[in-house]
Amino acid sequence: MKKLFVLIFTFIFYYAPAQNPLIKQWDYRFGGTDQDFLNNFQQTSDGGFILAGFSQSPVSGDKSKNTRGIWDYWLVKIDALGLKQWDKDLGGTEDDRLYSMQQTTDGGYILGGSSNSGLNGDKTEANWDSINFTHDFWIIKTDTNGNRIWDKDIGGLSDDNLVSIQQTSDGGFIVGGSSNSGIGGHKTHANWDSLNYTSDFWILKLNSSGQIVWDKRYGTTTDDQLI
């Protein structure tokens, strides 16, 4: 089933809540001619909104750039009235899925998701799995117009899936997800499951340039998924 980005904006009449609990101001759909999934949206410092997810649509509908691979990260910036200002497609030639996003203090955006693309397209660092079968964390820092400033591939030798990224008070970033990688690549702690069949939480602290400050794994000998 085809999915579209859909955003509905509402407000409350405080002077008569019983009569008018929720009144729709506007609604818009954003998508192309294939599947488009929205995972995160936030109000931005200019009063508009940023929508983040992943897409496999070609240039069509609201999409201004073709998807490079199976899925790409897709950002849509809209104004306070829901009108599109710009959109950005970011990806490699394989599977890139955007799960977390935040506007940063400089007005740009930090994007976090999972990728099994190699060194190609918008991806400037190779996957730790050389055959590109498993996923790594893929983090992108953009400017206020969604243009890439830097990107980082962070992972071990098995499957690593990012679900959350936030800017910290020192200007760096805290990153969280699930991993079934053992020691190797960027992972400095063994999986609690010595066979690496099940996942542990994997948390990393990055500086403002995306360099790793530290990483920690937390888990048990069975499956632990950070969601």
Helices and strands as residue ranges (DSSP letters): E 5-11, E 23-30, E 36-43, E 49-55, E 72-78, E 84-90, E 96-103, E 109-115, E 136-142, E 148-154, E 160-167, E 173-179, E 200-206, E 212-218
